[in-house]
């Protein structure tokens, strides 16, 4: 129905492990392929920006349910999240492309890129919701990554700001989860 915070953060978080950038300025991230464990911490403040055109099409009951889910999502955002992700050698050798059907309205701009650090600007404008953000990623060594995500989302009369930090550690060469 509307882009959920967790989906957007998951896309951005995946990009920390699968170096997300476009363009000739892309440099392969110097980390090991294999299974990675990712820990995401932070929180979002404000109100989830649900575009007016989406809200207009909802019954009062549906609207109340969506608004309750949005509040619950914001409350969960303050909790730490741990996920696993498989990073292949192929993932490391090419820019991660988030331009699937859900993110066609997004652009990625490389602010800086090296084998150990990357900074990416993300801008999206989709279904009346505008999102801007910065992703900073640093490979501390070939088995440890840290970074941060700052995002501002606006839509309808609402604005939400999200600030997250994350760490990722290499678990091993064999992937058990994608």
N, C-alpha and C positions, 0 to 999 in steps of 0.2 A: 504494500500500500504506500508506504513512504520509506525513505532510506533510514534505517535504524543506525543509531550511533555505533553499536557493536559491529555492524557490517562494515561501516566506513573505517573504523579503527582496525578491524581485522585486515582490511585491504592495505591500510597504511603500515600496519605492523608486519604483514607478510613482506612488504617492500623493504623492511629493514633487513630481513634475512635473505631476500632475493633481490639484491640491489636495484631499486626502482628508479630508472631514469631513462630519458630519451636522448638521442643526439650523439654527435660525434665526440662529445666531451666525456663520454662514459668511460670509466676505467674499471676493470674487473676488481671486485672486492677480494682482498687477500685473506680468505678464510677457508676452512676445510669443508668439503662437501660431506653430506651425511645427515644424521638425525640431530636436530637442534631442539633445545627446550627454551621457551621464551616466557619471561615474566613481565607483565605489564601492570604498572601502578599509576594512579592519577585520579583526576576527577573532572567532571564537567559541571559548569554552573550556568544558570539561566534557565530558559525554557526551550525544549526541543522545537526547532522551527518547522512546524507543519504548515505547508503552503495553504493559503485560503481556498484555492480551487479544490484541494483534497478535502478540506473540512466541509465545504459547501455540499459535497456529494454524500455526506454521512448523515444517517439518522441521529437523533439526539442520543440514543443508546449506544450506537457505534462510536460517536464522537467521545462520549464519556469513557468508553472502553479504551480508545486510542490514547486519550489524555492520561488515563490511569497507567497504561503500559509505558508511556513516555516518562512519567514520574518515576515509575519503578526502575526503568532503564537508567535514568540519571542516578538514582540511589545506588544501583549495582555498580555504576561506573567508578565509585570510590573504592571498590574492593579490588584486591590483587587478582589477576587472571594468569594462569599458567597454561600454556599450550605447547604442543610439539609440532614440528614441521620438518619435512624432508627437503633438503637443499641439495640439488644435483649439480654435477660439474657443468652441465648444459645451462642450468639456471645462472651460474656464476659468469658464464661466457657471453651472456646476452642481456640487454636491458629487459627488466620486467615490464610487461605491457599490461596495465590495468584497464585498457580500453575495451572492456567487454560491453555487453549491452547495457549494463547498469551504470557504467562510467564513461560513456561516449562523450559526455559533455565536460570531461576533465582534461586539463593540460598539466604536464609535468615539465618543470624547467630546472635544469641543473644550475645550482648556485656554485657548487664546487664538487669535485670528484677526484679521488685518488684511491690507491689500493687500501688505504686505512681509514679514510674519512669521506663522507658524502653528505651533502646538504641539498635537499630537493624542495622546490616550491610547488605546491599543488593548488590548482584553482578549478572549481567546478561550478557550473550553473545549470541546474537540472530541475525541472518541474517547479519553478518558482522558489527554489532553495539555492542559495549561493554559499559555497564553502571555500575558504582560503586557509592554507596551512603551510607549515614548514616542518620537514622531517630532517633530523640530524642523526647521523649514524657514525659510530666509530668502532673500528676493529681494534680492541686492546691488544690482541694477539690472534693467532689463527683459530683459536677455540673460544674466544670471548668477545661479545659485541655489547655495546651500550648505546643508548640514544634517547632522543626526546621527540615528542610530537606536540605541536601547538596548532590548534585549529579554531576558527571562528565560523559559525554557521548561522545564516540569517534566512528567514522565510516568514511570510505573513508579517505579523507584528512582533516576532520573537527572535531573540538572539541567544545562542549558546556558545560558550567558550569552553574548550577542552585542553587540558594540559596533562600530558602523560610522559612517564619515563619508562624505559624498558631495559632489560638485560637479556642476553641470549647466551647459552653455553652449548658447546658441541658435546653430544652424548657419545657418538660413535659413528663409524662408517656405514653401518647397516641401517637402512630406513625401515621403520615399522609403521610409520604413519605419514600420510601425505599432507 
